[in-house]
């Protein structure tokens, strides 16, 4: 927080790259890509799309009355 007061993909800076690199170094082998999203809704939508592409399955289980954003699927 001393270097970055606002994290957003709108305002890219070197800290995004440094954070992504450090994050990948801490992940299990084979997880080497980082995607930044501007909201939880966008992250949920992106995760859903990636899961569908990877598995070929299109059914999604969610919690009743849970908020998952307004993104289309």
Phi and psi restraints in degrees (value plus and minus 20) as a CYANA .aco file:
   2 UNK   PHI     -88.5   -48.5
   2 UNK   PSI     -45.6    -5.6
   3 UNK   PHI    -122.9   -82.9
   3 UNK   PSI     -49.0    -9.0
   4 UNK   PHI    -151.1  -111.1
   4 UNK   PSI      99.6   139.6
   5 UNK   PHI    -117.6   -77.6
   5 UNK   PSI     -35.5     4.5
   6 UNK   PHI    -161.5  -121.5
   6 UNK   PSI      98.9   138.9
   7 UNK   PHI    -122.7   -82.7
   7 UNK   PSI      98.7   138.7
   8 UNK   PHI    -179.5  -139.5
   8 UNK   PSI     128.8   168.8
   9 UNK   PHI     -95.5   -55.5
   9 UNK   PSI     -26.9    13.1
  10 UNK   PHI     -92.1   -52.1
  10 UNK   PSI     -58.5   -18.5
  11 UNK   PHI    -134.8   -94.8
  11 UNK   PSI      63.6   103.6
  12 UNK   PHI     -92.5   -52.5
  12 UNK   PSI     124.1   164.1
  13 UNK   PHI    -172.8  -132.8
  13 UNK   PSI     156.0   196.0
  14 UNK   PHI     -81.6   -41.6
  14 UNK   PSI     -48.3    -8.3
  15 UNK   PHI     -82.8   -42.8
  15 UNK   PSI     -52.6   -12.6
  16 UNK   PHI     -79.6   -39.6
  16 UNK   PSI     -67.0   -27.0
  17 UNK   PHI     -85.0   -45.0
  17 UNK   PSI     -64.3   -24.3
  18 UNK   PHI     -84.2   -44.2
  18 UNK   PSI     -61.3   -21.3
  19 UNK   PHI     -85.0   -45.0
  19 UNK   PSI     -64.6   -24.6
  20 UNK   PHI     -81.1   -41.1
  20 UNK   PSI     -63.2   -23.2
  21 UNK   PHI     -82.8   -42.8
  21 UNK   PSI     -65.1   -25.1
  22 UNK   PHI     -84.7   -44.7
  22 UNK   PSI     -59.5   -19.5
  23 UNK   PHI     -82.8   -42.8
  23 UNK   PSI     -65.5   -25.5
  24 UNK   PHI     -81.8   -41.8
  24 UNK   PSI     -58.5   -18.5
  25 UNK   PHI     -83.0   -43.0
  25 UNK   PSI     -45.2    -5.2
  26 UNK   PHI    -112.3   -72.3
  26 UNK   PSI     -29.5    10.5
  27 UNK   PHI    -107.5   -67.5
  27 UNK   PSI     139.9   179.9
  28 UNK   PHI     -81.1   -41.1
  28 UNK   PSI     136.5   176.5
  29 UNK   PHI     -77.3   -37.3
  29 UNK   PSI     118.3   158.3
  30 UNK   PHI      79.1   119.1
  30 UNK   PSI     -37.6     2.4
  31 UNK   PHI    -119.2   -79.2
  31 UNK   PSI      79.7   119.7
  32 UNK   PHI    -154.8  -114.8
  32 UNK   PSI       1.6    41.6
  33 UNK   PHI    -148.0  -108.0
  33 UNK   PSI     116.9   156.9
  34 UNK   PHI    -143.0  -103.0
  34 UNK   PSI     111.1   151.1
  35 UNK   PHI    -135.4   -95.4
  35 UNK   PSI     112.6   152.6
  36 UNK   PHI    -119.6   -79.6
  36 UNK   PSI     115.3   155.3
  37 UNK   PHI    -140.3  -100.3
  37 UNK   PSI     132.9   172.9
  38 UNK   PHI    -110.1   -70.1
  38 UNK   PSI     -26.4    13.6
  39 UNK   PHI    -177.0  -137.0
  39 UNK   PSI     143.8   183.8
  40 UNK   PHI     -84.0   -44.0
  40 UNK   PSI     -56.7   -16.7
  41 UNK   PHI     -81.7   -41.7
  41 UNK   PSI     -64.4   -24.4
  42 UNK   PHI     -84.7   -44.7
  42 UNK   PSI     -60.1   -20.1
  43 UNK   PHI     -84.4   -44.4
  43 UNK   PSI     -62.6   -22.6
  44 UNK   PHI     -82.2   -42.2
  44 UNK   PSI     -64.6   -24.6
  45 UNK   PHI     -83.2   -43.2
  45 UNK   PSI     -65.1   -25.1
  46 UNK   PHI     -84.0   -44.0
  46 UNK   PSI     -63.8   -23.8
  47 UNK   PHI     -81.2   -41.2
  47 UNK   PSI     -60.4   -20.4
  48 UNK   PHI     -82.5   -42.5
  48 UNK   PSI     -66.6   -26.6
  49 UNK   PHI     -82.0   -42.0
  49 UNK   PSI     -64.4   -24.4
  50 UNK   PHI     -84.4   -44.4
  50 UNK   PSI     -61.0   -21.0
  51 UNK   PHI     -83.0   -43.0
  51 UNK   PSI     -61.4   -21.4
  52 UNK   PHI     -85.4   -45.4
  52 UNK   PSI     -62.6   -22.6
  53 UNK   PHI     -83.7   -43.7
  53 UNK   PSI     -63.6   -23.6
  54 UNK   PHI     -89.1   -49.1
  54 UNK   PSI     -62.0   -22.0
  55 UNK   PHI    -116.3   -76.3
  55 UNK   PSI     -44.3    -4.3
  56 UNK   PHI      59.9    99.9
  56 UNK   PSI     -19.3    20.7
  57 UNK   PHI    -114.5   -74.5
  57 UNK   PSI     125.7   165.7
  58 UNK   PHI    -137.8   -97.8
  58 UNK   PSI     -26.4    13.6
  59 UNK   PHI     -98.5   -58.5
  59 UNK   PSI     117.7   157.7
  60 UNK   PHI    -146.8  -106.8
  60 UNK   PSI     112.6   152.6
  61 UNK   PHI    -122.1   -82.1
  61 UNK   PSI     108.9   148.9
  62 UNK   PHI    -149.9  -109.9
  62 UNK   PSI     147.5   187.5
  63 UNK   PHI    -102.1   -62.1
  63 UNK   PSI     120.4   160.4
  64 UNK   PHI     -84.3   -44.3
  64 UNK   PSI     114.5   154.5
  65 UNK   PHI      46.1    86.1
  65 UNK   PSI      -8.0    32.0
  66 UNK   PHI     -99.7   -59.7
  66 UNK   PSI     130.6   170.6
  67 UNK   PHI    -117.0   -77.0
  67 UNK   PSI      99.5   139.5
  68 UNK   PHI    -140.9  -100.9
  68 UNK   PSI      -9.2    30.8
  69 UNK   PHI      74.2   114.2
  69 UNK   PSI     157.4   197.4
  70 UNK   PHI    -129.7   -89.7
  70 UNK   PSI      -8.1    31.9
  71 UNK   PHI     -91.1   -51.1
  71 UNK   PSI     126.6   166.6
  72 UNK   PHI    -100.9   -60.9
  72 UNK   PSI     138.5   178.5
